[in-house]
């Protein structure tokens, strides 16, 4: 299985996701706009959830502050973390901290995990590390839910986080495999086109030689 080997994680690069649907060799951008849009949409929805929560308003301000810090961190570091390991290393701890702070203040904002889990899988170089960090995100969010819900919520918290972590790992490993196969196919197409070009050049050279 992919998770049992310390292999590179192709999902770390946005173009690997795009390669799943590509069948030619056109240049691919490293700046995946839709990943940024996904982050923005999740943050906005989490903010809406915080506004609609039943928690007292004074208790919600830390949640809004956490969302603001997460957004600024993404603009400064996170958007570059798909390509640059140092930027990812600076951003992911902040994202994991947000996965703890938000549910600790407003339980329903645990929805932020919907973006933190994908961020781990697209910004970490190794599959094994991505699996470990996924577990850390689930643990952080679970502790946050326990802070806000108390001991009575332990069973529900365990169920939510176990399902979230297992589901995220399953999807991440599957997408990693799909992206790897797609990239291998792209490389084979590049080699095939190069071979065809070489054969065409050789045929032209042979034709010119025979005419002479």
Secondary structure as UniProt FT lines:
FT   HELIX           2..4
FT   HELIX           10..12
FT   HELIX           14..19
FT   TURN            20..21
FT   HELIX           33..52
FT   HELIX           57..76
FT   HELIX           78..80
FT   TURN            81..83
FT   HELIX           85..105
FT   HELIX           107..112
FT   HELIX           113..123
FT   HELIX           127..149
FT   HELIX           151..153
FT   HELIX           154..211
//
